[in-house]
Amino acid sequence: MDDAPRPSTGRLHPVKVYGKGGGSSSSPSAPKKASPLLNGILVGIVAAVGWAVIVYVTGYEIGWVAWGVGALVGLAVAKSAHEPSAVLGPTAAALAVGSLLLAKVLIVQFGAPSLIRNEVLKNPDAVTAMFMVDMRVHKSFSPELQASLDQVEKNPGALAADRRYELIQQVQAEAAARAKAASQRERTAVVGASVDGILKAMGFFGLLKSVFSFWDVLWIFLAVSSAFKIAQSGSA
């Protein structure tokens, strides 16, 4: 019998590599992108908070920032999209509206006092009116004028019309003089106290309604339009 070893054919069996699931592995899977909806929500929240912080720190509501908020939301949706889709534009537009409403709510809640205070401080007549209210509440007019005002308060019908008009003129004059002579710190304190009272009387929803103007509508329209266009075209 021939027990000599047979020559090798030189062929090698292919080696299969198995993954964790037991199946053969091919090329590594591509990293998944984030959800456009989730990305848009997160960026919209951050942008809304950022706008509210700007208003709180500066005391001014810069309207065109709304346009930037819309553009950022549209960009976030476009960059995280897996493939072009007809729903990306409407999604970004809806998220932009939500972000701008959130920003307005935050501005009313945290930035409105400083915003209104700065607007009032720029108006001398408004400052005089605030001092007039403060002096009336604290009864800090000159002794003679204060005595006349107290008498009118006790018996409103006892004063003649011409005398009543004279008292009003005196009240305005003393309030204007006090406001003009006051330091910036005192003016800010008096105006701030009056503004807080006004905001409390208006309530949250009344104030929210008052912060929307024609320019706000314009900037919101531009923001929503930009979000729609950037999301729709940026994913193509």
DRENZA-189242 format. One record per residue: residue in one letter; y, z, x of N, C-alpha, C in turn. Coordinates in steps of 0.001 Angstrom, whole numbers. Last residue first. Layout:
<pts>
[A [Y Z X] [Y Z X] [Y Z X]]
...
</pts>
This chain:
<pts>
[A [68851 -113 -31362] [68279 -1463 -31405] [67764 -1882 -30051]]
[S [70151 2238 -31346] [68683 2313 -31321] [68044 940 -31276]]
[G [72818 1700 -31591] [72344 2264 -30325] [70841 2327 -30223]]
[S [73260 866 -34199] [73272 -122 -33127] [72684 392 -31827]]
[Q [72964 3244 -35688] [72308 2015 -36113] [72202 1003 -34996]]
[A [74503 5159 -34358] [73071 5393 -34567] [72335 4118 -34903]]
[I [77035 3935 -34493] [76431 4242 -33196] [74921 4447 -33341]]
[K [77479 3706 -37283] [77436 2524 -36443] [76732 2788 -35107]]
[F [77419 6445 -38189] [76536 5420 -38764] [76378 4247 -37800]]
[A [79451 7611 -36659] [78076 8117 -36570] [77081 7075 -37073]]
[S [81667 6151 -37578] [81234 6053 -36179] [79799 6522 -36008]]
[S [81785 7000 -40257] [81598 5582 -39942] [81097 5400 -38516]]
[V [82284 9717 -39898] [81044 9296 -40565] [80749 7831 -40254]]
[A [84807 9581 -38616] [83671 10259 -37986] [82353 9790 -38583]]
[L [86422 8263 -40470] [86179 7643 -39164] [84967 8263 -38475]]
[F [86348 10203 -42526] [85867 8842 -42773] [85544 8146 -41450]]
[I [87536 12348 -41212] [86144 12465 -41657] [85550 11086 -41919]]
[W [90109 11344 -40858] [89283 11623 -39682] [87813 11751 -40056]]
[L [90919 11114 -43587] [90893 9955 -42694] [89979 10198 -41504]]
[V [90765 13755 -44478] [89941 12726 -45134] [89818 11499 -44231]]
[D [92716 14863 -42832] [91324 15303 -42717] [90385 14275 -43330]]
[W [94983 13615 -43805] [94537 13294 -42449] [93112 13739 -42218]]
[F [95221 14814 -46310] [94985 13381 -46212] [94437 13008 -44844]]
[S [93401 17950 -45961] [94589 17152 -46200] [94220 15667 -46133]]
[F [91980 21056 -46409] [91725 19622 -46428] [93000 18877 -46808]]
[V [92611 23671 -46689] [92621 23147 -45328] [92327 21649 -45267]]
[S [92331 24449 -49348] [93681 24185 -48847] [93702 23552 -47465]]
[K [89626 24986 -49685] [90217 23838 -50371] [91562 23463 -49780]]
[L [89467 27327 -48216] [88699 26153 -47789] [89260 24890 -48429]]
[L [91026 29030 -49759] [91499 28644 -48435] [90774 27409 -47931]]
[G [89368 29236 -51996] [90739 28749 -52139] [91313 28292 -50819]]
[F [87119 30340 -50841] [87049 28983 -51366] [88436 28394 -51611]]
[F [88068 32933 -49988] [87463 31970 -49062] [87532 30546 -49597]]
[G [91360 34021 -51132] [89906 33996 -51146] [89370 32864 -50279]]
[M [94058 34562 -51486] [93553 33219 -51758] [92035 33191 -51898]]
[A [94319 37225 -50689] [94626 36870 -52078] [94050 35499 -52441]]
[K [93662 37019 -48012] [92846 37873 -48877] [93068 37524 -50339]]
[L [95729 35410 -47115] [94351 34925 -47039] [93435 35738 -47946]]
[I [97922 37140 -47516] [97845 35870 -48241] [96408 35343 -48262]]
[G [97327 39200 -45711] [97427 39480 -47140] [97305 38225 -47979]]
[D [97431 37801 -43319] [96170 38440 -43721] [96177 38750 -45213]]
[V [100143 37115 -43309] [99126 36063 -43410] [97788 36643 -43851]]
[S [101314 39626 -42931] [101564 38886 -44170] [100513 37800 -44384]]
[A [100378 40250 -40376] [100051 41124 -41505] [100247 40402 -42834]]
[G [101505 38116 -38890] [100056 38282 -38970] [99642 39149 -40144]]
[V [104246 38619 -39128] [103688 37404 -39715] [102180 37539 -39883]]
[V [104348 41050 -37698] [104789 40988 -39090] [104190 39772 -39791]]
[A [103345 40271 -35153] [102696 41337 -35917] [103060 41263 -37398]]
[T [105137 38273 -34343] [103714 37953 -34505] [102999 38991 -35350]]
[R [107485 39777 -34207] [107383 38667 -35158] [105927 38309 -35426]]
[E [106804 41524 -32113] [107055 42061 -33453] [106955 40970 -34512]]
[R [106541 39698 -30005] [105398 40544 -30377] [105573 41091 -31793]]
[Q [109091 38681 -29802] [107994 37784 -30179] [106775 38576 -30636]]
[S [111422 40984 -31350] [110717 40399 -30208] [109603 39494 -30706]]
[A [114149 40416 -33645] [112826 40951 -33304] [112255 40259 -32069]]
[A [116454 39149 -34415] [116571 40160 -33359] [115212 40677 -32892]]
[K [115547 37491 -36464] [116165 36898 -35278] [116224 37877 -34121]]
[A [114646 39328 -38354] [113699 38384 -37758] [114253 37785 -36474]]
[R [117062 40626 -39003] [115959 41392 -38412] [114963 40458 -37730]]
[A [118499 38502 -40112] [119009 39171 -38918] [117911 39956 -38217]]
[A [116883 37915 -42333] [117102 36894 -41304] [117592 37520 -40011]]
[A [117122 40334 -43740] [115803 39898 -43268] [115945 38856 -42167]]
[E [119850 40339 -44336] [119293 41395 -43477] [117921 41000 -42929]]
[A [119999 38013 -45956] [120787 38120 -44728] [120215 39175 -43784]]
[Q [118314 38625 -48116] [118021 37482 -47257] [118749 37583 -45921]]
[V [119723 40829 -49190] [118331 40962 -48743] [117972 39844 -47781]]
[Q [122148 39633 -49904] [122133 40682 -48880] [120715 40874 -48310]]
[Q [121287 37889 -51911] [121935 37360 -50713] [121902 38367 -49575]]
[I [120362 39754 -53773] [119431 38785 -53195] [120009 38206 -51902]]
[L [122765 41012 -54445] [121716 41772 -53769] [120704 40834 -53098]]
[E [124070 38919 -55767] [124645 39474 -54531] [123607 40253 -53741]]
[Y [122478 38636 -58003] [122556 37535 -57051] [123108 38025 -55713]]
[R [123042 41100 -59206] [121670 40789 -58801] [121661 39669 -57759]]
[R [125717 40768 -59812] [125341 41794 -58841] [123921 41548 -58330]]
[D [125529 38792 -61758] [126262 38518 -60523] [125923 39522 -59437]]
[A [124019 40100 -63758] [123471 38917 -63091] [124181 38642 -61773]]
[A [123865 43708 -63555] [124453 42459 -64026] [123934 41295 -63192]]
[L [121272 46000 -64160] [122093 45300 -63171] [122590 43984 -63735]]
[A [119489 47124 -65859] [120797 47770 -65752] [121747 47029 -64820]]
[G [116935 46147 -65935] [117908 45578 -66849] [119301 46139 -66713]]
[P [115386 47659 -64105] [115729 46263 -63819] [116832 45702 -64715]]
[N [115212 50555 -62942] [115814 50083 -64190] [116284 48643 -64005]]
[K [113789 50794 -60581] [113605 51791 -61633] [114116 51279 -62980]]
[E [114705 48624 -59106] [113272 48737 -59377] [112996 49729 -60510]]
[V [117387 49206 -58872] [116988 48035 -59652] [115518 48123 -60032]]
[Q [117173 51412 -57166] [117749 51582 -58499] [117353 50424 -59418]]
[D [116159 50214 -54878] [115357 51227 -55568] [115857 51451 -56987]]
[L [118317 48591 -54216] [117032 47974 -54583] [116139 48960 -55326]]
[S [120236 50513 -53575] [120481 49594 -54690] [119182 48960 -55167]]
[A [119009 51671 -51346] [119286 52491 -52528] [119522 51612 -53757]]
[Q [119017 49527 -49590] [117738 50056 -50056] [117919 50905 -51305]]
[L [121744 49230 -49119] [121007 48156 -49801] [119688 48664 -50353]]
[E [122238 51691 -47806] [122961 51333 -49023] [122211 50267 -49822]]
[P [120424 51615 -45546] [120371 52670 -46579] [121062 52284 -47889]]
[S [118885 48379 -44955] [119952 49353 -44694] [119995 50368 -45834]]
[F [115293 48329 -45421] [116622 47721 -45436] [117656 48794 -45092]]
[S [112679 49266 -45565] [113395 49389 -44291] [114709 48609 -44256]]
[K [110353 49566 -47216] [111677 50088 -47586] [112557 50321 -46355]]
[H [107983 48302 -46776] [108224 49520 -45995] [109590 50149 -46275]]
[V [108284 46149 -48541] [107123 47034 -48655] [107383 48369 -47968]]
[R [110629 44994 -47598] [110576 45482 -48975] [109425 46455 -49140]]
[M [109923 44235 -45058] [110996 45218 -45218] [111009 45791 -46633]]
[D [107945 42321 -45654] [107610 43518 -44872] [108660 44613 -45064]]
[V [109432 40370 -47027] [108327 41058 -47696] [108000 42371 -46984]]
[M [111174 39642 -44966] [111704 40135 -46228] [110641 40922 -46981]]
[F [109451 38628 -43069] [110178 39861 -42763] [110747 40473 -44037]]
[M [108653 36319 -44439] [107651 37325 -44092] [108318 38666 -43781]]
[A [111094 34952 -44568] [110437 35366 -45810] [109396 36444 -45548]]
[T [111489 34469 -41832] [112437 35311 -42570] [111821 35827 -43859]]
[V [109357 32690 -41407] [109370 33982 -40715] [110312 34956 -41421]]
[A [110231 30548 -42959] [108994 31237 -43324] [108926 32611 -42665]]
[D [112516 29825 -41526] [112656 30273 -42918] [111412 31024 -43378]]
[P [111423 29018 -39028] [112298 30198 -39131] [112443 30724 -40553]]
[N [108316 28041 -38176] [109273 27826 -39268] [110153 29064 -39439]]
[K [106441 28775 -36370] [107269 27621 -36012] [108357 27349 -37046]]
[L [105041 30756 -37615] [105955 31149 -36539] [106854 29997 -36101]]
[V [103370 29279 -39307] [104478 30052 -39874] [105502 30390 -38803]]
[E [101535 28211 -37471] [102345 27314 -38295] [103560 28040 -38864]]
[N [100381 30544 -36449] [101143 29669 -35559] [102037 28711 -36340]]
[R [99126 31498 -38789] [100157 32297 -38110] [101013 31428 -37194]]
[I [97206 29545 -39288] [98333 29697 -40213] [99461 30491 -39558]]
[L [95548 29991 -36993] [96073 28668 -37323] [97302 28772 -38218]]
[S [94807 32647 -37124] [95636 32211 -35996] [96274 30860 -36273]]
[P [93341 32540 -39626] [94475 33439 -39400] [95386 32987 -38258]]
[A [91303 30452 -39228] [92425 30293 -40158] [93574 31255 -39897]]
[G [89068 30880 -37633] [90270 30339 -37011] [91484 30265 -37903]]
[F [86962 31974 -39159] [87365 32616 -37907] [88701 32115 -37344]]
[Q [86724 30657 -41646] [86229 32014 -41480] [86816 32712 -40259]]
[V [87762 28113 -41253] [88340 28977 -42284] [87967 30432 -42035]]
[I [86034 27248 -39227] [87480 27313 -38967] [88155 28233 -39978]]
[L [83589 27302 -40538] [83802 28182 -39394] [85285 28335 -39087]]
[V [84084 25285 -42450] [83749 26641 -42883] [84004 27640 -41749]]
[K [84496 23081 -40772] [85577 23551 -41637] [85328 24985 -42103]]
[A [81934 22866 -39600] [83097 23146 -38762] [84258 23688 -39593]]
[L [80433 22201 -41862] [80153 23455 -41149] [81342 23841 -40285]]
[L [81550 19698 -42378] [81696 20770 -43368] [81440 22130 -42729]]
[L [80698 18378 -40068] [82133 18546 -40308] [82393 19630 -41353]]
[S [77919 18421 -40407] [78524 19061 -39240] [80008 19330 -39455]]
[G [77594 16910 -42764] [77189 18309 -42716] [77835 19065 -41569]]
[V [78527 14429 -41838] [79205 15100 -42952] [78874 16596 -42945]]
[A [76585 13930 -39864] [77990 14054 -39479] [78784 14770 -40569]]
[L [74288 13674 -41400] [74387 14800 -40477] [75826 15015 -40027]]
[A [74907 11272 -42722] [74718 12500 -43500] [74848 13737 -42609]]
[A [75012 9534 -40509] [76191 9717 -41360] [76089 11013 -42158]]
[A [72382 9664 -39550] [73488 10132 -38709] [74740 10390 -39537]]
[T [71068 8512 -41768] [70738 9863 -41312] [71873 10449 -40492]]
[P [72172 5915 -41916] [72410 6881 -42988] [72112 8323 -42584]]
[G [71103 5013 -39302] [72521 5055 -39634] [72834 6030 -40753]]
[L [68298 5223 -39567] [69012 5984 -38543] [70500 6106 -38857]]
[V [66975 3593 -41308] [67376 4905 -41820] [68209 5696 -40808]]
[A [66127 1322 -40089] [67252 1192 -41009] [67757 2536 -41500]]
[S [65403 1536 -36620] [65057 1824 -37998] [66307 1756 -38860]]
[P [63928 1066 -33401] [64976 753 -34380] [64500 1015 -35804]]
[E [62176 3975 -32166] [62299 2529 -32355] [63408 2277 -33370]]
[H [62657 6622 -31670] [61484 5982 -31075] [61604 4463 -31117]]
[A [65782 8156 -30906] [64989 7330 -31814] [63829 6673 -31068]]
[S [67539 9522 -29359] [66224 10136 -29562] [65332 9334 -30496]]
[K [69860 8036 -29351] [69161 8225 -28084] [67763 8813 -28260]]
[A [70727 8162 -32056] [70339 6886 -31453] [69482 7087 -30203]]
[V [71359 10884 -32417] [70321 10259 -33243] [69815 8978 -32595]]
[A [73417 11164 -30538] [72211 11985 -30431] [71058 11372 -31232]]
[L [75336 9381 -31530] [74735 9136 -30215] [73429 9915 -30054]]
[G [76029 10630 -33941] [75436 9292 -33941] [74735 8974 -32639]]
[V [77121 13034 -32923] [75942 13074 -33790] [75249 11708 -33815]]
[L [79320 12026 -31513] [78258 12749 -30807] [76975 12809 -31635]]
[A [80865 10928 -33593] [80334 10060 -32543] [79188 10734 -31789]]
[G [81536 13236 -35079] [80724 12178 -35672] [80094 11276 -34630]]
[V [83107 14563 -33160] [81897 15197 -33686] [80969 14147 -34283]]
[G [85237 12784 -32837] [84311 13019 -31726] [83018 13661 -32177]]
[W [86443 13111 -35305] [85937 11789 -34923] [84917 11935 -33801]]
[A [87290 15735 -35102] [86264 15391 -36095] [85637 14042 -35772]]
[V [89375 15609 -33352] [88115 16157 -32839] [86975 15841 -33803]]
[W [91613 14859 -34722] [90774 13783 -34192] [89492 14290 -33547]]
[G [92879 17306 -35446] [92093 16558 -36410] [91165 15529 -35814]]
[I [93017 20352 -34197] [93198 18984 -33722] [92285 18082 -34533]]
[E [94544 23083 -35187] [93412 22260 -35617] [93686 20808 -35241]]
[Y [95399 25813 -33120] [95763 24498 -33658] [94495 23740 -34028]]
[G [94723 28049 -31728] [95512 28236 -32939] [95971 26938 -33560]]
[T [93134 28099 -29471] [94456 27481 -29381] [95347 27769 -30582]]
[V [90835 29536 -30304] [91492 29840 -29028] [92932 29331 -29007]]
[Y [90147 28446 -32807] [90308 29892 -32658] [91107 30233 -31399]]
[V [89876 25729 -32228] [90894 26174 -33189] [91183 27656 -33014]]
[I [87714 25858 -30436] [88995 25283 -30007] [90128 25750 -30918]]
[V [85749 26887 -32136] [86205 27687 -30987] [87554 27180 -30481]]
[A [85395 24730 -33877] [85904 25996 -34398] [86423 26890 -33272]]
[W [84284 22869 -32077] [85575 22586 -32722] [86201 23876 -33253]]
[G [81872 24180 -31422] [82866 23895 -30392] [84240 23625 -30979]]
[V [80566 24165 -33878] [80954 25447 -33288] [82030 25238 -32223]]
[A [80183 21377 -34070] [80957 22100 -35086] [81444 23440 -34555]]
[A [78543 20863 -31841] [79871 20239 -31928] [80753 20963 -32944]]
[V [76248 22341 -32528] [76992 22660 -31306] [78409 22098 -31371]]
[I [75508 20979 -34889] [75837 22412 -34922] [76676 22797 -33711]]
[G [75001 18387 -33892] [76026 18614 -34904] [76454 20066 -34984]]
[V [72859 18844 -32164] [74140 18392 -31602] [75274 18613 -32601]]
[L [70947 19623 -34116] [71327 20517 -33025] [72681 20131 -32428]]
[I [70804 17330 -35786] [71173 18640 -36328] [71677 19566 -35226]]
[G [69973 15338 -33991] [71250 15217 -34672] [71734 16542 -35225]]
[N [67435 16327 -33276] [68473 16174 -32264] [69865 16094 -32899]]
[L [66152 16163 -35761] [66338 17461 -35113] [67441 17394 -34067]]
[L [66253 13365 -36193] [66830 14297 -37160] [67126 15641 -36514]]
[P [64872 12321 -33980] [66287 11990 -34193] [66969 12962 -35143]]
[S [62771 14379 -32033] [63035 13843 -33362] [64519 13516 -33506]]
[A [62288 13310 -28634] [62586 14301 -29647] [62869 13626 -30979]]
[K [59518 11328 -27433] [60936 11601 -27596] [61125 12646 -28690]]
[K [56731 11968 -25302] [57276 11780 -26639] [58765 12113 -26662]]
[P [55749 10157 -22452] [56314 11372 -23041] [56956 11071 -24391]]
[A [52758 8162 -22657] [54191 8260 -22405] [54742 9511 -23068]]
[S [49587 9020 -21232] [50429 8758 -22401] [51893 8965 -22051]]
[P [48029 7303 -18513] [48637 8525 -19058] [49583 8176 -20192]]
[S [45324 5013 -19227] [46630 5298 -18630] [47234 6529 -19266]]
[S [42348 6639 -19991] [42945 5389 -19547] [44270 5703 -18888]]
[S [39385 8524 -19939] [40851 8469 -19887] [41291 7114 -19398]]
[S [36746 8965 -22249] [37226 8408 -20991] [38728 8273 -21053]]
[G [36300 12156 -23842] [36417 10708 -23835] [36944 10222 -22512]]
[G [36418 14897 -23704] [35150 14275 -23459] [35225 12782 -23422]]
[G [38830 16124 -23831] [38118 15919 -25093] [36784 15235 -24902]]
[K [39768 16074 -21266] [39365 17370 -21820] [38554 17191 -23095]]
[G [38294 13004 -19933] [39370 13959 -20178] [38815 15224 -20781]]
[Y [36390 11604 -17372] [36489 12095 -18737] [37612 13112 -18835]]
[V [35785 8714 -15649] [36521 9987 -15633] [36753 10398 -17067]]
[K [33051 7063 -14258] [33899 7307 -15425] [34529 8677 -15314]]
[V [32397 4827 -11756] [32539 6256 -12070] [33491 6400 -13234]]
[P [29985 2197 -11616] [31365 2659 -11830] [31388 4123 -12257]]
[H [27581 2001 -9057] [27843 2224 -10472] [29270 2722 -10658]]
[L [27496 -539 -6666] [27837 852 -6981] [28104 963 -8457]]
[R [25236 -2524 -4859] [26056 -2336 -6046] [26270 -847 -6314]]
[G [23470 -2849 -2788] [24899 -2777 -2453] [25791 -2604 -3648]]
[T [20774 -2783 -3010] [21440 -3995 -3495] [22917 -3999 -3186]]
[S [18782 -1620 -297] [19804 -1385 -1338] [20471 -2682 -1741]]
[P [15269 -2313 163] [16679 -2418 591] [17620 -2242 -586]]
[R [12787 192 -244] [13367 -1079 -634] [14836 -1143 -220]]
[P [10704 1705 2237] [11833 1770 1259] [12386 398 988]]
[A [7157 1230 2345] [8482 1078 2983] [9568 1093 1939]]
[D [4562 1369 1516] [5436 2492 1148] [6809 2371 1756]]
[D [2220 -698 381] [3465 -804 1144] [4408 279 683]]
[M [-1212 0 849] [0 0 0] [1233 0 864]]
</pts>
